[in-house]
Amino acid sequence: MPNVLARLSGTGARLKEITHLLTNEFLAAKNENDCSIKEHIGHLSDLESLHEGRIDDFLNRKEILRAADMSDAGTNTADHNQKNTGGLITDFINKRNRFVSRLESLDDDTQHFQAMHPRLRIRMRPVDMACFTAEHDDHHLASISE
């Protein structure tokens, strides 16, 4: 878990590093079928409530973790391109710090509890869910860098 927590904690710093020299116009520009950089950042922030909810699912010993909204309705209606990039990143970092703190505070029994991921159809422990979240972060960081 410590290695995964380090990855999760580092996403905000990586977002800052990637974006700090870019103009607002560039950050809000969209490629053909992709999101803008601001929309990627907003999406990561928007999903933190899902991750927090899944911690609750583990704590409440749910058999199946809550499902993500695959239509991404929250991000699609949030108009992240109109927001300040620094504010988007700060919001993400604050939410992510809470998520990481909650993962760190899980007791051993909860750390070993397994629940079914609803889309992947595999059983996950909190560390597996955290790793899946870090991989999702990396996907968006790669898209932003591209």
BELQUIQUI-V916531 format. One record per residue. N is the residue number from 1. NEAR is the number of other ideal C-beta (glycine too) atoms within 8 Angstrom. D_CENTER is the distance of its C-alpha to the mean C-alpha in Angstrom with 2 decimals. Layout:
n=N near=NEAR d_center=D_CENTER
n=N near=NEAR d_center=D_CENTER
This chain:
n=1 near=10 d_center=16.51
n=2 near=5 d_center=17.29
n=3 near=6 d_center=16.40
n=4 near=11 d_center=12.94
n=5 near=12 d_center=12.45
n=6 near=8 d_center=13.83
n=7 near=11 d_center=11.41
n=8 near=15 d_center=8.37
n=9 near=10 d_center=10.67
n=10 near=8 d_center=11.73
n=11 near=14 d_center=8.90
n=12 near=11 d_center=10.27
n=13 near=7 d_center=13.72
n=14 near=9 d_center=13.18
n=15 near=14 d_center=12.13
n=16 near=9 d_center=15.26
n=17 near=7 d_center=17.38
n=18 near=11 d_center=16.71
n=19 near=13 d_center=17.35
n=20 near=6 d_center=19.99
n=21 near=3 d_center=23.00
n=22 near=9 d_center=22.06
n=23 near=5 d_center=23.84
n=24 near=6 d_center=22.43
n=25 near=6 d_center=24.08
n=26 near=8 d_center=22.41
n=27 near=12 d_center=18.90
n=28 near=10 d_center=19.64
n=29 near=8 d_center=21.51
n=30 near=8 d_center=20.57
n=31 near=5 d_center=21.71
n=32 near=4 d_center=23.49
n=33 near=3 d_center=20.95
n=34 near=7 d_center=17.70
n=35 near=8 d_center=15.57
n=36 near=12 d_center=16.42
n=37 near=15 d_center=14.54
n=38 near=13 d_center=14.04
n=39 near=12 d_center=12.71
n=40 near=12 d_center=10.09
n=41 near=16 d_center=9.07
n=42 near=13 d_center=9.53
n=43 near=13 d_center=7.57
n=44 near=13 d_center=4.23
n=45 near=11 d_center=6.03
n=46 near=10 d_center=7.48
n=47 near=10 d_center=5.12
n=48 near=13 d_center=5.25
n=49 near=8 d_center=8.76
n=50 near=9 d_center=8.43
n=51 near=11 d_center=7.21
n=52 near=12 d_center=10.00
n=53 near=9 d_center=12.23
n=54 near=11 d_center=12.07
n=55 near=13 d_center=13.23
n=56 near=8 d_center=15.93
n=57 near=12 d_center=16.77
n=58 near=15 d_center=17.44
n=59 near=8 d_center=19.43
n=60 near=6 d_center=21.37
n=61 near=7 d_center=22.04
n=62 near=9 d_center=21.00
n=63 near=5 d_center=22.08
n=64 near=8 d_center=19.36
n=65 near=13 d_center=15.70
n=66 near=10 d_center=14.82
n=67 near=7 d_center=14.10
n=68 near=7 d_center=11.47
n=69 near=7 d_center=13.28
n=70 near=6 d_center=13.94
n=71 near=5 d_center=15.85
n=72 near=8 d_center=12.84
n=73 near=7 d_center=15.47
n=74 near=8 d_center=13.56
n=75 near=11 d_center=12.29
n=76 near=7 d_center=15.69
n=77 near=6 d_center=17.62
n=78 near=8 d_center=15.85
n=79 near=6 d_center=17.84
n=80 near=13 d_center=15.42
n=81 near=8 d_center=18.17
n=82 near=4 d_center=20.42
n=83 near=10 d_center=18.31
n=84 near=5 d_center=18.80
n=85 near=13 d_center=16.41
n=86 near=6 d_center=16.89
n=87 near=8 d_center=16.11
n=88 near=14 d_center=12.83
n=89 near=13 d_center=11.82
n=90 near=8 d_center=13.48
n=91 near=9 d_center=11.80
n=92 near=15 d_center=8.28
n=93 near=9 d_center=10.07
n=94 near=8 d_center=11.85
n=95 near=12 d_center=9.18
n=96 near=13 d_center=7.49
n=97 near=9 d_center=11.17
n=98 near=10 d_center=11.90
n=99 near=14 d_center=9.45
n=100 near=11 d_center=10.98
n=101 near=8 d_center=14.31
n=102 near=10 d_center=14.28
n=103 near=13 d_center=13.63
n=104 near=8 d_center=16.46
n=105 near=5 d_center=18.71
n=106 near=11 d_center=18.80
n=107 near=5 d_center=22.39
n=108 near=5 d_center=23.67
n=109 near=6 d_center=24.39
n=110 near=10 d_center=20.88
n=111 near=11 d_center=19.56
n=112 near=7 d_center=21.94
n=113 near=10 d_center=21.46
n=114 near=7 d_center=20.34
n=115 near=13 d_center=19.11
n=116 near=11 d_center=18.96
n=117 near=12 d_center=15.83
n=118 near=9 d_center=17.15
n=119 near=7 d_center=16.51
n=120 near=7 d_center=16.97
n=121 near=6 d_center=19.84
n=122 near=6 d_center=19.52
n=123 near=7 d_center=19.64
n=124 near=13 d_center=16.89
n=125 near=10 d_center=17.11
n=126 near=14 d_center=14.39
n=127 near=9 d_center=14.38
n=128 near=8 d_center=14.00
n=129 near=14 d_center=10.98
n=130 near=13 d_center=9.47
n=131 near=9 d_center=10.81
n=132 near=11 d_center=9.52
n=133 near=11 d_center=5.83
n=134 near=12 d_center=7.40
n=135 near=8 d_center=9.28
n=136 near=9 d_center=6.82
n=137 near=12 d_center=5.86
n=138 near=9 d_center=9.66
n=139 near=8 d_center=10.47
n=140 near=11 d_center=9.26
n=141 near=12 d_center=10.85
n=142 near=8 d_center=13.85
n=143 near=10 d_center=14.15
n=144 near=12 d_center=14.16
n=145 near=6 d_center=16.70
n=146 near=4 d_center=18.73
